[in-house]
């Protein structure tokens, strides 16, 4: 299928607030559960070492292991939040990026059309176009999933690749095409 056979092709921008909500929902679904389980495992391990100290184990080594476990637990809890805040800071500077979604019969293509705030002259246009990332093709397979929220869609390919598509950029008929992707997989 060529690009001309898309059922829907549309350009859009992602406002910062929608990006924030979308990334937070992604983390709630895939990042926080694993981080919280790992943090809890370190807390439980620290409790085991506390019990060992109470029962008379080598205190200095047990105290060291308790501190390591608690530090690792805090790290597991803190790192996803720090990453999210850093990503938000970067996205604020890139908010004018234009994306394109193309929906075919058994895939979704998402690409970057322009970098927004970047200024370039006419002779730099060809070189500039080469710097844009290639489009991502997401096939409708077992890794594909689509979630709809009040203000955006999250399109997933597995647990690591996701795309945020704001609802307010699309007409009702275009939204129905996107919603129909749930039944295509």
C-alpha positions in Angstrom: 0.0 0.0 0.0 1.4 3.4 -0.9 1.0 6.6 0.9 -1.7 7.7 -1.6 -4.0 4.9 -0.3 -4.3 6.2 3.2 -7.8 6.1 4.6 -6.8 9.2 6.7 -3.9 11.5 6.4 -3.7 14.6 8.6 -1.1 17.0 10.1 -1.3 18.0 13.7 0.6 19.6 16.6 0.7 18.4 20.2 0.0 21.1 22.8 2.2 20.9 25.9 -0.7 20.2 28.2 -1.9 17.2 26.1 1.7 15.9 25.9 2.0 16.1 29.7 -1.3 14.2 30.2 -0.4 11.6 27.5 3.1 10.9 28.8 1.7 10.7 32.4 -0.9 8.2 31.3 1.8 6.2 29.5 3.9 6.1 32.7 0.9 5.0 34.7 0.3 2.1 32.4 3.8 0.8 31.8 6.5 2.6 33.9 5.1 3.1 37.4 3.8 -0.4 38.0 7.3 -1.9 37.3 9.1 0.8 39.2 6.8 0.5 42.2 7.2 -3.3 42.3 11.0 -2.9 42.2 11.0 -0.2 44.8 8.7 -2.4 47.1 11.1 -5.3 46.6 14.0 -3.2 47.8 11.9 -2.0 50.8 11.1 -5.7 51.7 14.8 -6.6 51.3 15.7 -3.7 53.7 13.1 -5.0 56.2 14.7 -8.5 55.9 18.1 -6.9 56.8 16.5 -5.0 59.8 15.2 -8.3 61.1 18.6 -9.9 60.6 20.1 -7.0 62.7 17.5 -7.6 65.4 18.4 -11.3 65.4 22.1 -10.5 65.9 23.6 -10.6 62.4 26.7 -8.6 61.6 25.4 -5.2 62.3 27.7 -3.0 60.2 27.3 -5.0 57.1 23.5 -5.3 57.6 23.2 -1.5 58.2 25.1 -0.9 55.0 22.8 -3.3 53.1 19.7 -1.6 54.7 20.9 1.8 53.4 21.7 0.4 49.9 18.2 -1.1 49.7 16.5 2.0 50.8 18.6 4.1 48.4 17.7 1.8 45.5 14.0 1.9 46.5 14.0 5.7 46.5 15.9 5.7 43.2 13.3 3.4 41.6 10.6 5.7 42.7 12.3 9.0 41.8 13.9 8.2 38.4 10.7 7.9 36.3 9.5 11.2 37.8 12.8 13.0 37.1 12.8 11.6 33.5 9.2 12.9 33.0 10.1 16.4 34.2 13.2 16.5 32.0 11.2 15.3 29.0 8.6 18.0 29.7 11.3 20.7 29.8 12.6 19.5 26.4 9.1 19.3 24.9 8.3 22.8 25.9 11.0 24.0 23.5 9.7 21.8 20.7 5.9 22.4 21.0 5.7 23.8 17.4 6.6 20.5 15.8 4.1 19.4 13.1 3.4 15.7 12.9 1.5 13.7 10.2 -0.6 10.6 10.8 -1.5 8.3 7.9 -3.8 5.4 8.5 -3.7 2.5 6.0 -5.6 -0.8 6.0 -3.2 -2.6 8.3 -0.8 0.0 9.6 -0.5 3.5 11.0 2.3 5.8 9.9 3.4 8.7 12.1 6.1 11.1 11.0 7.5 14.5 11.8 6.7 17.1 9.1 8.5 20.1 10.4 10.5 21.2 13.4 8.4 24.3 13.9 10.7 26.9 15.5 13.8 26.1 13.4 14.6 28.8 10.8 16.3 27.8 7.6 16.9 29.3 4.3 15.7 28.0 0.9 19.1 26.4 0.1 19.1 24.6 3.5 15.7 23.1 2.9 17.0 19.9 1.3 19.5 19.3 4.0 17.0 20.2 6.7 14.4 17.7 5.3 17.0 14.9 5.6 17.5 15.7 9.3 13.9 14.9 10.1 13.4 11.4 11.5 11.9 8.8 9.2 8.2 7.9 9.6 7.3 5.2 12.0 5.1 2.4 10.7 3.0 0.7 13.4 1.4 -2.5 12.0 -1.9 -3.8 13.4 -0.4 -6.8 15.2 -0.4 -8.2 18.7 1.8 -5.3 19.9 -0.6 -2.6 18.6 -3.1 -1.0 21.0 -5.1 2.2 21.0 -6.4 4.0 24.1 -8.7 7.0 24.0 -8.8 9.6 26.7 -10.8 12.8 27.0 -8.3 14.9 25.0 -6.1 12.5 23.1 -5.4 9.0 21.8 -2.4 7.0 22.9 -1.2 4.6 20.1 1.1 1.9 21.3 3.4 -0.5 19.7 4.5 -2.8 22.6 5.3 -1.3 25.9 8.1 1.1 24.8 6.9 3.0 21.7 3.9 5.2 22.0 2.4 8.2 20.1 0.1 10.9 21.4 -2.6 12.1 19.0 -4.7 15.1 20.2 -8.5 14.8 19.6 -9.2 18.4 18.9 -7.2 18.4 15.6 -9.6 16.0 13.9 -13.2 16.1 12.7 -15.8 13.6 14.0 -15.5 11.5 10.9 -11.7 11.4 11.2 -12.0 10.5 14.9 -14.3 7.6 13.9 -11.6 6.3 11.5 -9.0 6.4 14.4 -11.4 4.8 16.8 -12.0 2.0 14.2 -8.3 1.0 14.6 -9.2 -0.9 17.8 -11.1 -3.4 15.7 -8.4 -3.7 13.0 -5.8 -5.7 15.0 
